Amino acid sequence: MPIIGTFGAGSSKGYGQGMGGPAFGITALGGDSIVTTATTKAHIFTGDGTFTVSKLGTDPTFGSVVEYFVVAGGGGVGDGHAQGAGGGGGGYRTNGAYNFPVTIQGYPITVGAGGPVRSNTPPSNSSGGNSVFSTITSAGGGGGGNFPYGTANSNGAAGGSGGGAQTFGTGGAGNTPSQSPSQGNGGGNGAGPPGKGHSGGGGGSTSAGTAANSSVGGDAGAGTASDITGSQVYYSLGGYGGATERPAGSAAPGRTTDVGVANSGQGGQNIQAGGSGVVVLRYRIA
């Protein structure tokens, strides 16, 4: 059963060198919470802070390495109305193994904020913010496209995953800037006609957002499940594209209750900003 403690980034409660003794023994401070199991410790940053390493272990495999999990802020929905295009999920980057070397020093951590709902008067950027640990940067999700139709503003923005497009627009590219493995996927195109427009879905870390058609807005790109914080959560989902012809009083499908850190804008009448990102650093203690 994970042990979860909540401490300030500069707290002295860094859990020492861990249960595994000097061989594993990374000693570190930082994070808004720390999850400890019998064999691992994870520092979870939900806001900016510093991961401070003060001691390394002697184990040749695990004594000086961490697993990183860096998720950027999601893109906000385009427009504050029912035709809003879904934002792209925040960039998703992890090594998935204990192989990133650390040294005795402080590592500044940046956690990307979610993008705002995009304004069209004047047009504004609604992309999410980048999350950063050391040399690892995950790009914020692209904001959804907005009115006026058929202009550059109706295109989804590129990002970790691309935002969906407003009517006649083109979905934003994912994995921008390019990383290997990919940090995300593209957003879907919009569809006409004006006045009854339908918007594309934002891309997610696992799949692209789909295009709108003459009947419905585009579907959201899928995110990635992880239990690195102690419970399974879906990260870096895209937002659904909106459509003016949904029944009165109904909402476009949303990602508001089942995803933890949502990292997506919500299209349609679920008008939402993007979800904020997270950075997790985990290492072996036994």
N, C-alpha and C positions, 0 to 999 in steps of 0.2 A: 504494500500500500504506500503510495508516495507520501512524503512528508513535505508540506508546503508551508513556507514562511514568507511573510511580506516585510521587506526592509527597504529603507532608502538606499539610493545608489552609493552613498558614502558611508553606509552603516558599518560598524565594526563587527557585525555578526556575519562573518564570511564563511563560517563552518570550518575554519582551520584547514588541516590537510586531509581531512576525510577519514572514513572508516578503514580505508585500505592500507594506511600506514605510509612510511616514507617512499616506498617504491613507486606508488601511484602518485600520491601526495601533491598534486597541484593545489596551491593555496591561492584563493582569489576572492575578491569582493566585487559587489556590484549587482545591479538588477533590482526590479521592483518586487520580485519574488524569486524564491529558490525552491526547486523540487528535488528532493533527495530520495533515491531508492537504495537498495542494498549494494548496487554496483556503480551507480552513476549520480552525478549532480548536475542540474541544469539551472543556469542563471537566465531569468526571463526579463527582458526589457520591453515594457509597453510605452516607454517614453525615453527621451535622450538620457544618457548617463555615461559611465565609464566602467569598463571591465578591467579591474586592476589585478594583475598577476604578481604575487610577491614571492612565490616559491615554486620550484618545479620538482617533480619526482625523478627517481633514478631508473624506473622501468624503461627499457629501450623501446618498447612499443607504445606505451600509453602515458609515460611520465611527463610529456611536454606537448601534448596535442589535444585539440578540441574538435568536436563536431559543431558546425555552424548551421543556423537556420535563419535566413534573412528574408523577410517578407515586406514589401513596400506598401504604401498606402494605395487604396483603390481609387479609381476614377469616379467622379460624380456624374450624375445623370445630366443629360443635355436638356435644357429648358425646364421651367417649372410648370409643366402642363402635361396632358395625357399623351402627347406624342413624343415625349422625351426619349432619347436614345440611351441604352444602357452603357454605363461606364465599364472600362476594362479592369480586371483584377490586378492587384499589385504584383510586381515581379516576384517570382518565387525561386529562391536559390538555396540549395543545401548540398553539402558534400556527402551526407548520408553515412559518414564513417568518421572514426577518430583519426584524422590524418592531417589536420591543419596545424602547423607548428606555431606555438606561442613562446614568448620570452618574458622575462621579468620586466614588466612595464605596464603602463596604463593604456588601454585601447578605447578611444572615444567611440561611443555608439550613437548613431542617429536613427530614430524611428520615424518613418514617413507618415505625415498626416494624410487623412483621406481628402480627396478633392471635393470642392463645394458643388452645389447645384449650379449648373452653367447659366449664366445670364446672356440674353441676346440684346440687351439695351444698355451699353454696347456689348458686343460679343466678348466673352471672357473665357479664360482657360479653366477647365475643371479637372485637370489631371491630378493624380495623387502625388505625394512626395516620395523621394527616394529614401530607402533604408540602407545604412552603411555599417559594416564592421571591417576594420582593417582594409584589405585590398578588395573586399567583396561589396559590391554595390548592386542592390536590386532596384530597378527603375519603377517609378510610380505608374499605376495603371492609367491608360489614356482616357480622357474625358469623352463623354458622349457628344455627338454632333447636335447642333441646334439650328433654329430658324435664323436667317431666311433660307428657304429651300433653294437648292441648286447652286449655292455659293460655297466657297472654301469653308465657311463656318459650319456648314451642314455635315462636313466630313468628321468622322471620329478621329480623335488624336491617337498618335502612336505612343507606345509605352511598353512597360513590362508585359502587359496584354493590351491590345488595342481597344479603344472605345467603339461602340456601334455608331452608325450614321443615321442622321435625320433623312427625311424624304429626299430622294435623288442623290444623296451623298454616298460616299465610299467609306467603308469601315477602316479604322486605323490599324496599322501594322503592329503585330506583337513582337516580342523578343527584340526590342529596340531600346538601347543598343544591343547588338548581337552578343549572345553568350552561349557557351556550350558546357553542359546541356542547356537547352532553351529555357528561358525564364517565363515564357508565356506565349499566348497565341493571339491572332488577329480578331478584330471585331467584324460584325456583319454589315452588309450594305442596307440602305433604306429603300423604300418603295413608295410610289405615288398612288393616286394623283394628289396635287396640292389641295389642302382643305380636308382631305381624308387620308392623311399621310400615316405611314407606318415606319417605325424605326428599327434598326438592327440591334441585335444583342451584343453586349461587350464580351470580349474574349476572356478566357480563364487560363489557369496554369496547365490544365490537362487537355482542354479542347478549345476550338475557336467558337466565337459567337456566330449564330446563324443569321442569314439575311431575312429581312421582312418580305412579305408578299402582299398581294392585294387584299388579304383578309386579316392578317395578324402581324404583330411585331415579332422580331427575331428572338430566338431562344438564347439563354445565357450560356457562356462557356463554362465547363465544369472546373471545379477546383480540385485540390489535393488534400487527402486526409492524412493527418499526422497526430500521434499521441506524445510528441516530444515535451509538451507542457504538463503531462500527467493524465490527460484525458483526450479522447479523440475529437478533433476539431477539423472542419473543412476550411482551407485557406485559399485565397486568391481566386474566388469565384467571380465570374462576370455578372453584369446586370441585365435584366430582361429589357427588350425594346418595347416601347409603348405603341398604342394604336388608338385612333380617335373613335373607332367603331366598336369598342368594347361596350357591353351593356351599361346603361346608366347606373352609377353607384358601385360598379365593380372595379376591382383593382387589377392591374397587371400582376402576374405572379411575382413574388418577392423572395428574397433570401434574408429574412430578418430574424428567424427563430431557431434555425438549425445549423448555424455555421460559426458561432463564436466570433472571431475576427472576420467580418464579412468580406472586407476588401472588394467591394463592388458598388457601383451606383445602381439604382433600381429604376428601370424604365417605366413608362406609363404613369398611372396615378399613384404609384408608390414613389413619391418624389423624395429622393434621399441623396445625401452626400455619400461619398465613398467611405469605407471603413478604414481605420488607421492600421498601420503595419505592426510588426513585432520582430524582435531579434532574440534568438535563444542560442546560448553557448553551453554545450554539455561536454563533460569529460568523465573518464573512468575514475572511480575511487577504490575499486577492488577488482 
